[in-house]
Amino acid sequence: MVKPVVRRILAPVDLAESREPELGYAIGLAAQLRAELLLLAVVDTPATLNLVGHHNQIGPQRAKGGQGRDFEQELQDEVHAKLQQLVDRAAAAGVRALGHLTFAEDVEEQILKEALVERVDLIVVRSQGRTGIMKALLGSTAGEILKAAPCPVLVARA
């Protein structure tokens, strides 16, 4: 019997977006390949700032409640809750998924480290498809991952 080539898929998720991360392709691929899906949320400085804005909208009510929880713990709880929703969405499609949160300044480096540590067989990343001056100014997470990944990378256009 032939062993499956792809048993573990790493799918970084950008939780700083205002809409839910698009994981339909990664979930569908994992279902077809009967692979485990690892969802990685890397909270970096820009993502934190976006989440701070979200917390400022709801924060005053919490602050008046006197819960006394620090921002970092609230942030972790919020990200874990979002990751759990994505894990549940994958489970509904019959995919075994795990969510992992990490804080890092260099998102690409952290994704590559996770791929090595977790011994994934494939990384599925989304790309905005920027070209020219926009790519030069903003960089490309997908491009950086493609250059240094320890395994095959599938880039899906966002």
N, C-alpha and C positions, 0 to 999 in steps of 0.2 A: 504494500500500500504506500502511495506517495504522500509524504507530509505536505501540508499546505505551505506555500512560500511566504504568505503574509499571515502571521498569527496575531501581531500586535500593531495597531495603527495609532500614531500620535497626531492629535488634531489640536493645535493651539487655538484658543478662543479669545476674541477681543471683547471683553465685557464692558469696555468704556464706551462702546457704541450705544446710541440711544435706543436702537432697536435690538431685538434678540439676535444673537449671532446665528448666521446661516450655517447649519451643520447637516443639512439634508443629504448632501453628497457624501460626506464622511460616514454618516449613519448608514446610508444605503449601501455604500461600498463595504463597510464592515459586515453588514447583514449578508450580502452576497458571498463574501469570502469567509464568513463565519469566524471573523477575527474579533479580538478584544479591542475596544476603543478607549484610548487614554485621552481625556480632555484636560488640557493644560491652560490655566489662566495665570499669566505673568502680569502682575501689577507693577507698572513702571510709573515714573513721575507724571507724564501727561495723563495716564489713566487715573492716577490718584487725584489729580486736579479736577478731572471731569466728575469723579465720584464725590469730591468735596462739594462741588456745585450742587449735586443732587442732595447731599446731606444738608446743605444750607437751606434748601427748600423745606425739608421736613425736620431739620434739627431743632429749631426753637421749641417746638411742641415737646420733643423728647427732653430737652434741657430743662424745661419748666417742670417736667415730671420728676426731676431729681434722681434719675437712674444712676448718674455718676459713672457711667461706663466710658472708657476712653475711646477716642475716635478710631484708633487702630483695631480695637476689638470689634467695634461696630462694622468697620470696613470688612474685616475678615468674615464676620457673620453674614454680611450681605453677599459677598462673593461666593461663599460656600453655599448659600441658598440658591443663587443663580446657577452654580455648577450642578447642584442637586436636581434642579429643574431640567437641565440638559441631560443628565444621567438618566432621569426618569423618562425623558422623551426617547432616548436611545433604547431603554428597556422596553418601552411600548412597541418598538419596532423589532424586538427580539434580539437586541444587541447587548452584550455584557459590556458595560462602560464604567470607568472610574474617573472621578474628577480630582484634580490636584491644583492647589494654589501655591504660588511662590511670589515673593517680592524680589525684584532685581532691576537695576538700572539698564542693563543691556538685554533687551528682550530676545534678540536673535541668539546670543550666547547661551541664555538660559534654556531656550528651546533645544538647542544642540546638546547641551549637557543632559537634559531630560531624555533625549533620544538615546544617548549613550548609556546612561544609568538604567533606564527601563528596557534596554535592548529591543527597541522597536524595529519592525521590519519595513515600515513605510511612514513617512510624514505627509500629512495632507494639509496644505496651507492655502489660504485665500489670497488673491492678489487683486488690487484695484485696477491693474493694467495701465498704470501711469507710464508715460514715455517722455523722452526729451528732457526739457528743463525741469518739469515737475518731478521726474524721477531723480534728477541730479540734486535738486533742492531737498526733497523729502526722503530720498533713499528708498530702499525696497527690502522689507523684511523677508519676503519670499526669495528675492535674489540672493541675499546674504545666506539664507538657509541652504539654497541650492548649491552655493559655492563650497560649503564646508560640511554638509550632512554626512553622517556615517552610514546612511542607508538611502534607498531611493526616495525621491520627493515628488509628490504629485501636486501641481499648482492648478487650482481651480479659479477661474475668473469670478470675481465678486460681482 
